[in-house]
Amino acid sequence: MKLKKQVTVCGAAIFCVAVFSLYLMLDRVQHDPTRHQNGGNFPRSQISVLQNRIEQLEQLLEENHEIISHIKDSVL
């Protein structure tokens, strides 16, 4: 009888700890306003730098595509 009570108490304690930890995790994820406003962990200045770099890479890619198409035309 004593072992049954101990198992019940330990099971209830583990259940309470699990529910409480899930509550804390969900609360932290749902109520983090900086995550949604800043787009994650990056400040706006870093995002603008990354956007500029992506635009430069897109321009270089277009130029390379044009060069490759000219090379294909000259080979044909």
Legacy VTK file of the C-alpha trace (Angstrom):
# vtk DataFile Version 3.0
C-alpha trace
ASCII
DATASET POLYDATA
POINTS 76 float
0.000 0.000 0.000
2.829 2.413 0.837
4.564 1.746 -2.508
1.357 2.450 -4.391
1.042 5.882 -2.724
4.656 6.725 -3.528
4.214 5.778 -7.184
1.029 7.851 -7.367
2.683 10.885 -5.776
5.756 10.599 -8.017
3.573 10.200 -11.106
1.514 13.244 -10.166
4.663 15.275 -9.526
6.135 14.296 -12.911
2.840 15.138 -14.608
2.734 18.575 -12.941
6.330 19.328 -13.903
5.667 18.287 -17.522
2.525 20.442 -17.777
4.254 23.425 -16.182
7.266 23.180 -18.504
5.006 22.936 -21.567
3.114 25.997 -20.355
6.340 27.976 -19.978
7.587 26.964 -23.429
4.321 27.922 -25.130
4.139 31.190 -23.235
7.665 32.095 -24.283
7.049 31.302 -27.956
3.695 33.076 -28.223
4.548 36.254 -26.336
7.945 37.127 -27.792
7.231 40.439 -29.605
10.853 41.037 -30.657
10.871 37.832 -32.672
7.985 38.934 -34.894
8.898 42.606 -35.220
12.591 42.267 -36.018
12.302 39.177 -38.150
14.145 36.945 -35.724
17.428 37.747 -34.034
18.715 40.178 -36.691
18.526 43.942 -36.199
17.098 45.996 -39.045
20.537 47.272 -40.093
21.797 43.739 -40.656
18.672 42.862 -42.608
19.157 45.843 -44.928
22.800 44.883 -45.463
21.742 41.341 -46.311
19.068 42.622 -48.707
21.611 44.807 -50.487
24.003 41.881 -50.787
21.246 39.672 -52.188
20.390 42.332 -54.790
24.051 42.543 -55.818
24.236 38.767 -56.156
21.062 38.748 -58.261
22.572 41.371 -60.595
25.764 39.357 -60.915
23.739 36.245 -61.656
21.842 38.027 -64.427
25.117 39.302 -65.919
26.593 35.805 -65.824
23.492 34.412 -67.481
23.806 36.972 -70.297
27.498 36.167 -70.743
26.758 32.442 -70.899
24.007 32.993 -73.464
26.409 35.095 -75.614
29.027 32.346 -75.375
26.456 29.732 -76.430
25.399 31.884 -79.388
28.994 32.397 -80.494
29.725 28.663 -80.234
26.689 27.814 -82.366
LINES 1 77
76 0 1 2 3 4 5 6 7 8 9 10 11 12 13 14 15 16 17 18 19 20 21 22 23 24 25 26 27 28 29 30 31 32 33 34 35 36 37 38 39 40 41 42 43 44 45 46 47 48 49 50 51 52 53 54 55 56 57 58 59 60 61 62 63 64 65 66 67 68 69 70 71 72 73 74 75
